[in-house]
Every structure is written in C-alpha cells, then in structure tokens.
Amino acid sequence: MSLLLGDTAPNFQIDSQKGKIDLHEFIGNSWCFFFSHPADFTPVCTTEMGRTAQLASEFEKRNVKPLGLSTDSVEEHNKWISDVNDTQNTDLQFPIVADLDQKVAKLYEMIHPDQSATAAVRSVFIIDPNKKIRLTMTYPMSVGRNFDEILRVVDALQTTDKFGVATPADWQVGDKVIIPPSVTNDEAKKKFPQGFEEVRSYLRYTNV
C-alpha cells in the first residue's frame, strides 16, 4: 500500500552507526528529513551526505533531524563517513540506518525494481512532530537532490502550519503568502490585520 501525505509514518526499529533507532522516538517533538541513498562509497551519495552534514545548523534552526538510509551495514557506514568528511570537508554526525535486509526500504517503497532489485532510490520523506508524512520526493539514482528545495519546503510547511496560509510558486521566506479561499474576507481582516491584496476573489496575498 502506498504511503500518502497525511499518513502516519510507519515506525521501525533498526541499527545505525549511532546505535539503535526507533523512528518515532528519534523524531520526538522535531521534524524529520528521512532520505535514502543507493549505496555507500558511491559518488553522488557522497556529495549528498556531505551536503546534509554541511547544512547541520540550517536543519537544527528549523528543528529538523536528518536521518539517512541505505542497504549497507553499520561497518560500511562508519568507513564511508570518513570518506564523506574528507572529500566534502565536513563532519557528518546524523544517523544513517543500516537496512541490510531492505525491510525499511520496502516499507517506505524505496526499492524500485526497474532501477535496482536491492538498492534504494533517492527518496525523501518530510515527517512532522506528529509523525505525519507531509511531503515526499523521489529522485533517480543518477540525479542528486536539491537541498535548497528541501529547506524551502520545510520553511513552507512550517509557515503554512503556523499562520494557516498557503505559499505560491517559488515561494521563499519573506515572500507574500496566499490566504486560502476557505477564509472569508471578514475572517481575513481579523486574522491578517496587516491587510491583504485581493487580485481575485480566490487569490489574496498577505505578509506574515
């Protein structure tokens, strides 16, 4: 069964180079950037792991915990992390789960048989503190992820949750947001005393 937005992220317990991980306990009251990569000691994955480590302060600022996954062993993770740190000039501290039997990868539909029978594709799950799946993205093995976009969607999700708004195309922090059509103008005047711009009855912009 496919995992859909709004579903509770299936819990699991598994080893990582940081010890045993229970997903829901790991998330706690934070957000989680849960992502898979095909294999240790591969070039694209090395750059992605390095970039995640380089952005540690950005994830922490947003109360986001990164959690990696591949179908390699803890021993391989530990050896590879030395390469990641050396080649990407960083210090990788987040856990990478060792999904040797592909149990979690299959649970989260990270194994795409046309790509590989055993290695995970580049899946992304953004999970909120309520353990709900809020966003999914899937990249092919040959294409590295855009980490600017990953941070942007976390910002967008946290902003829409906080203010009860939506975000337009290409939204960045500080840009105008959209008042949902379900909010009447009278309600909008109370909720957004800073005012709003009505371009159409269904398209109203405001600042938050």
N, C-alpha and C positions, 0 to 999 in steps of 0.2 A: 504494500500500500504506500502510495506517495506521501511524503511529508509536505504539508501545506502551510501557508502563512497562517499564524494564529494557533497552530497545533503546539501542544506541549512537546518540547524537545525530548525525545526518548532518553531516559537515563541509562548510564552504563558505568561499570567499574573496570578499570584497565590499568596496566602498568605504564609508566612514563619514566623518562630519565630523572624526574623529580620525585619519583615514588608513585604509589597507587593513586589513581584519580577516580573520584566519584563525580560525574559531571555536575549534578545538581548541587552537591556540596561545594565543588570548586567555584561554581558561579556565585553562590551565596546571594548577596544583595547587589551584585555587579552585573554588567553586560558582558557578553562573551563573543569574541571573534573566533569561531571554530572553523578551522580550514584544513583541508587535506592536500598532500602533495604526493606525486607518484613514487619517488624513491630518494633515499639518501645518496649522497655522492653523485648528484646529477646537477648540471649547470643552472638551469632555470630555477630549480628548487633552492639551490644555494643562495641565489640572489633574493628570492622571496623570503627565506628565513632571515637572511641578513637585514632586509628592509624592515621586517616586523620587529626585529631586535632594535634597529636604529630608531624606530618610532615608539619605543617603550614609554617615553614621557608623554607623548601625544595620546596613546591609549590610556595611560594612567589618568591623565587630565580629564578624560571622558568617562572614567570609571569602567573601562573595558579591559577584560582579561583575555589575551590571546591564548589559544590552545591549538597546537598543530597535531597532525596525524599522518602517519604513513604505515605501510605494511612491513616495516623493518623492525629490527629488535632494539631494545634499550641499549645494548652494547654498541650497535651500529650508530644509533643516535649520538651517543657520547663521543665516539670517534669523529663523526661527521661535524658535530658542533665546533670542534677545534678548527676544522677547515673553514666553516662559516665565519667564525670570529676572525680568522686570519685573512681570508680573502675579501671579506666585506667590512673589515675594520670596525668590529662591533663586539658586544658582549651579550650573547644570547642567554636569557635567563628564564624564558617562559617554557612550560612543559610541552613536550611532543610525545603523544601517546604511541605506544608500540603495538600496532594492531596486526600481529603476526598471522592470526587465523582469519583476518578480514571480517571479523564479526561486526565491529562498529562500522566499518566502511560499507558493508552490505546493509546494515540497519539504516544508514543515512544515504543509501543509494549513491555511494561514491565510486562504485565499480561499474564502469560502462563497458560491456563486453567487446564492443567494436573497437575500443581504444586499448584495452588490456584485460586479460582474464583475472589478473591478480593485483595490479597496481591501481591506486585511486587516481581519478582525475582531479582537477583543481577546483574543489567545491568550497563554497563559502556559506556559512550559516551565521547570521547575526541573531543572538538569543538575548532576550531582555531579562531583568531580575526576577520576573515572574515565570521564567523558564519557557517563555513562548518564543517560537520562531518568528522573527519579524522581517527577515529578508534572506533570500537565497540567491546565489550566483554560481554558475558553473563555467569554468574556463577549460579549453582543451589543454592537453599536456604540453603543447608547443608554445603556448602563449602565457607569459607571466601576468599576474594580477596588477591592476592599477590601484595602488594603495591610497592615492589621493581620493579616489572614488569611495574606497572602503571607509575612510574617515569622514568623507562628506555625507554618506548615507547614515552613519551613526549620528552625526550632528543633526541631520534632517529628522531622523526618528525621534531623537531626544527633544528637539524643538517642537515637533508636532504633538508629542505626548504632553509636554509642559503647557503649551498655550492653546491646544485644541484647534490647530490650524492645519493647512496643507502647504506644501512647497512647490513652486513652479519648476519648470525645466531648468536645468543647470544652476539651481539654487546653491548659494554659498552663504555661510554665516554672515549676517549683516544685511543680506538682501531682503526685499519685501517678501511677505508670505501671503497666502491666499486664505480668505475666510470661507469655510465650507458652505455650500448652498443651503444646508440644513439649518444654518443660523440666520434668523431673520434680521432685517436692518435694525429693528428696535433692540433686539438682543445684541447685535454687533455694537451698537452705540454704547451699551452698558459694559460689554466685555472688552471693547477696544476704545477707551476714552481718548486715546491719541488720535482717533479718526481713521477713516479708510477712504480709498478711492474706488468708486463703482464704475467699472468700464462697461460691464453688462450686469444684468440682474444676477447672473450666475458667476460673475468674475469680479471679485472685490479684493483689492490689495490693502495690506496694512503693514506696519512695522511692529516688531516685538522686541 
